[in-house]
Amino acid sequence: MSLWTDIEADLTRCTGAAVRLSAPATVGGGCINQAYQVRSQNGTYFVKLNAAGGLEMFEAEAQGLQALGQAPGLRVPQPLCWGVSGANAYLVMEGLELGGSGDPAALGEGLAALHRISADRFGWHRDNTIGSTPQVNRQADDWQTFWREHRLGFQLQLAARNGAGDALLDAGRQLQEALPMLLAGHTPAASLLHGDLWSGNYSFTRAGEPAIFDPAVYYGDRETDIAMTELFGGFATAFYSAYRSAWPLEEGYAVRKILYNLYHVLNHFNLFGGGYLSQAQRMLERLLSEVR
């Protein structure tokens, strides 16, 4: 059986209705997976493909989408089936009709509602990925411990393997030791997070609903999601105003967002190299200046 015949059979099994797929149309924009839009008599599907070894990544993404689907006010594509066919792993989800105009304030309010969903511990029940990098979600009772070990520490370990050099690694170790001072008095709830919320991972449906996708879900400080929105150009002013109106940010966020975005900049260095190393070094120096 071919890949697409296998996907048809799996969709039929999962949905309980016979599915006949049209020819897949390539969707651009991703650098990790191949993506396709496929139509059938029952609707439109969005399909991601990777090598067969990527199945675990797709399983984690599917569970992340299911978790995000709990939030009122946000549209999240629901996963339908995932599996392996020959050399390929696949993930099939509902195809949202994206590209409409919408209210950024609704996105801000929806994200605040998502963050109100909380857990007793930081992390998640399983690891997943941030881009194509493994993301360790081992659960912890203490936010500082979780961030030091499973976010900052893990990326520094990867940076050492990728030739970051002593200057960055020494500064990174100093920052790990300084976290109790940098995060003094900050005791966030363990909020449900998108985990990779930049401008490429949200849109509006044709009906104007705010939609989020491609998550790296875990439970953590809600400020990490807000910080990520500011890393690559920022979202609309109305988004931030609506979020802060629904749930104001705490004093000290301006410094903490540098700490939280350091994780993503280090990850970009580990994935792509280049100028991200000097950007990470500048962020480290700025953070260390707060505790010297």
N, C-alpha and C positions, 0 to 999 in steps of 0.2 A: 504493500500500500504506500502511496505517496504521502508526503508531509501534509498536504492540504486535505487529502482524504482522511487521514488520521485525525486532523483537527475537526473536520466535519463530524466524524463519528463521536469524538469526545464531546463536542457541543451538543450533539443529539442526546447523548447520555446525560449530560449535566443539566440541560434545560428541559428534557422530557418531550421535546418536539423535534421532528425531523428537520435537519438543516442542510441546505444546499448552497454552497458558497460560490460567489462570482469570482472572476479573476482578481487576485490581490493587486492593490495599487500601492506603490511605494510611498511612504511618508518620510520626508527629510527631517533634519534637525537633531538627530541623536548621533552620538559617536561611540556608544557602547553596544547597542543592540541594533538589529535591523527592525524596522517598523513598517507595518502595512495596515491599510484600511480595507476591509473586506465586507461586501454586502451580501445579504441573503434575503429570502422571502420573509424572514422574521425580524429584520433590522440590520443595523450596521455594527461591526465588531472592529476593535483595535487589537492587532496582533503584534507581539514582540517575539523576535527570534534571536537565539544565541547558540553557541556550541552546546552540545549535550551536557557538558559539565556545568553549565549555567542554570540548571534546574533549581538548585538550592536558592540561588539569587532570586529567581522568579517566585518560588514558594514564599520567600520572605516578603517580597514586594506585594504579593497577593494578600498576605495576612496584614500588611501595613495598610493597604487600601481598605480592607474590611474594617480595621480599627478606625481609620479616619471617617469612614461612612457613618459612624455614630453621631457626628457633629451636626447640629441643626444649622441651616443657613449656608452650607457649603455643598457644592455638587462634586462628588467623587466618583470616578468610573469604577464600577463594581467588577471584580474579577469573576470570570465564569469557569474557566478550566485552565489547567497547565499540565505539562507532561513532556515526554521525550518521544521523538519520532526519528529513527535513524541517527544521524549525526547532529540533529537539532533539538534544542529545548525550546519550548514555546509557552507563552502566556497570552491568554485571550481574555479581553475585558470588553465591557460594553463600549460602543463607540459614541462618544459625546459629539454633538454638533457644536464645535467651538468656533470662535472668531467673531462673536457678537460684541456689542458695546454694553458695558455694565457700569455699575456704581462702585468705585473703589471703597467707599464707606461700607458697603455691604460685605466686601471681602474682609475689611478690618473687624467688623462686628462678628463675622463668621469665625475668624481666627480666634478672637477672644473667647467665643463659645467653645471652640475646640479645646483651648487651653484650660477651660474649666473642668474638663474631664481629667481626673487625676488617679494616681495609684499610690500605694503605700511606700514604694521603693523606686529608686532611680534606675534606669536601664529598661530592659524588655525581656521577654521570655526566651528570646533567641537573638543571635547575631544577624546582621544584614549587611548591606553595602552602602557606601557613600561614594557615588560615582561607581567606579569599578573596584574601589578599595574596600577591603573588609572593615566593617564597623562593629566593634566589640560592645555588646550591650549587657555584660555581666552585671547583675543587679547589686546595688549597694544602698545602705540606709542613709549614707552621708553624701551630699552633693559634691563637696570638695574632693572627697576620695574618688568618687566616680569620675569627675572631670580630670583630676590629676593622673589617674591610672589609665582610664579607658578612652580618653579623648586626647589630651595633651601628650601624655606619656607614650601612647601607642603611635601617634604620628611622629614623635621624636625618634622612636625606635626605627621607623621606616626611613626617616630622613637620614639617620646615621648610615643605613645600608645604601642609601642613594647618594652618598658623598656630600652631605650638607656642610661638613667642616666643623672644626672645634669651636669657632666663635659662636655659631648658632646653637650648637649642642650644649655648650657651657651656659649660655644665656637661658636655654630651655630648662636646664636642671635648676638654675637659680630661681626661675619663675615657679617651677614646681614646689620648691621649698618656701616660696613667698606667698603661695595661695592663701594660707590662713590669714595673712594680713590683707591681701588684696580683696578677699571675699568676707572679711570680718563683718559680722552683723547681718549678712545676707543669707537668709534661710528660705529659699524658694520652695514652693510646692512641686511635687513631681507631676508636671502637666504632660498631657499627651501632645507630642510634637510632630509636625511634618518632618522636620529634620534636615531638609535641603531646599528651603523656601527662597529661591531666587526667581527673577522675573520669567525665566523660561519654564517654570513649573507651576504657573497659574495662568488662567485665561478666563474668559466669560463665554457662556454658551450663547447660542443664537437667541435664546429667551432672556439673556441678560443675567443669568445666574453666575456667581463667582464659582469657579471650579479649580481644584488643586489635584495634582497628580505627581507621579515619579517620586514617591516619598522615601525617606530614610528614617522610619518611625522609631521612636523610643520615648520614654518618660523622663523629662528633665526640666530645667529652668526655662520657662516660657520665653525669657529674654533672648535665648539662643535663636529662636525662630525670627524674632523681630530684628536682631542683629544681622542675620543672614540677608534679610530683605534690603539692608542698607549697604551690603558689601559691593554689589556690582551695579551701582547707579541709583538704587533706591526705588521705592514705589511712590504712588501719587500721595500728595499731602493729605488728601481726604482719607486715605487708608490709615495713616498714623493718627490723625485726629479722632477717627471713629474708634480705633483700638484703644487709645488712651482714655477716651470718654467711657468706654465699656469697662476698662480695667487699667487704671493708671500704672505706669512703670515706677519703680522705686528709685530713690536717690542713689546715685552712683552708677546708673546704667551706662552713661557715656564712657566710663572706663571699662566696665564689664563687657561691653559689646566688642571692644578690641580683643579682649581675652577670648571671647567666644568665636569671633571671626578668625582668630589665629589658627584655630583648628582647620578651617576650610582653606586658608591660604597655605598652610603646611601640606594639606592634602593635595592641593593643586601643584605644589612643588613636587610632591612624591609621584604625581601622575604625569606632569608635563615638564618639570624642571624650569629652566629659564629664569625670568625676573621674579618669580614668586619667592625665591630664596632671599633676595635683598628686601622684598616687601615684608617677609616674615621677620627678618632681622630688625627692621625698623619698628615693627609692632612689639617685639620683645623688649627692645630698648625703651620704648614708650611705657610699657607696663612696669618694667623694673624701676623706672624713674619715680613711679608712684609709691614705692615702698623703701626707697633709699633715704 
